[in-house]
Amino acid sequence: MPTTTPLTDSLGSIAVVGATGAVGREALAILESRGVAASRITALASPRSAGTTIPYAGGLLRVQSLDNFDFRPIDVAIFCATSAVARTHAPRAIEAGSLVVDNSSAFRSDPRIPLVVPEVNTDAITPADHLIANPNCSTIILLVAIEPLRKRFGVRDLVVSTYQAVSGAGAAALEELRTQAADVLSGKSPSPRVFKEPCAFNAFSHNSNVDPESGVNVEERKMIDETRKIWGDSRVRITPTCVRVPVFRTHSESVTLSLATPANLDEIRRAFTNARGLRVVDDRAANKFPTSIEASGGDDVLVGRLRPDPAATLDPSGRTTRWCLFIAGDQLRKGAALNAVQIAELARNRFGVRIPDASRSATLSV
């Protein structure tokens, strides 16, 4: 069952920018599931998509062109588009009085812009914030899962290996997996287009660019920098390895972490009791743990394989600072669209509906 709070009417009118893309469509599905009337929704996309329609609440939303759209009637603009689109059009929306929540990487590293996971750092949002950045999907899923442990015991370092769905690369990547799977099963050779490597029946290093000096790719760098910003902790050590796997939806992650305070298994399990945004799936006897399929389409991050690091030495009470877990979360929902909707809920419900004209100028310099 979803663990989020239903969207309220205080959000007013909502524009979804990039409404025809994978994340944009997911945002619309979330808004529809929360009972938001079509009359409050504006679907925006590139001029080539203008005039097309998207099913919504038993009817159709007609897509409008973003290029010359007047944001003045819009209270909340959820950007589900590229960084270039966000940099061009987010300032226009802010100037018109809209609250902008951006899913791209355009503003995440800007120290002036809050980077928010609602289960982790709601206090980062202030009344002066007219633009709020949504973290990278892998970062969101990771931090939701380990926040109960960080709150209870503190976290000193993390080693994370990701198993990331192809849909993180967009709708074209989804179609590529479908096509390649059919080709391989019929005896044909797959033809990579979106990825450099075949994605069907294959696992390969994440397709983001690799820094020639450090060997760290862009996806891994995001996990490092965004975690430090969200936690407000520049000293935490994070060692990520990001991999693509032939899964349509859901990013999974294997995590080994060092706690600041030792804990035993009972204490670890209790830390997750009633935690927001997650569900524990950890049945050793039945060998039942988080899976991509079970997490797909859901709001919760699934957490399981709770166990002490086999290399660690336990004290007589079973306590150690080294723990392992396995997590899975739908990167299109909690990893993107849902997290953005939750940010909008928090900001509007906490601070009101419209942005005061006199306080916009500081954000417009982005």
ABEGO torsion letter per residue (X at the ends): XBABBBBBAAAEBBBBBGAABAAAAAAAAAAAAAGBBAAABBBBBBAAABGBBBBBGGBBBBBBBAAABBAAABABBBBABBAAAAAAAAAAAAAAGBBBBBABAAAAABAABBBBBAAABAAABBAABABBBBBBAAAAAAAAAAAAAAAAAEBABBBBBBBBBAAAAEAAAAAAAAAAAAAAAAGBBBBBAABABBABGBBBBBABBBBAAAGBBAAAAAAAAAAAAAAGBAABBBBBBBBBBBBABEBBBBBBBBBABBBBAAAAAAAABGBBGBBBBBBAAAGBBBBAAAABGBABBBBBGBBBBAABBBBAAGBBABBBBBBBBBAABAABAAAAAAAAAAAAAAAEABBBAAAAAAAAAX
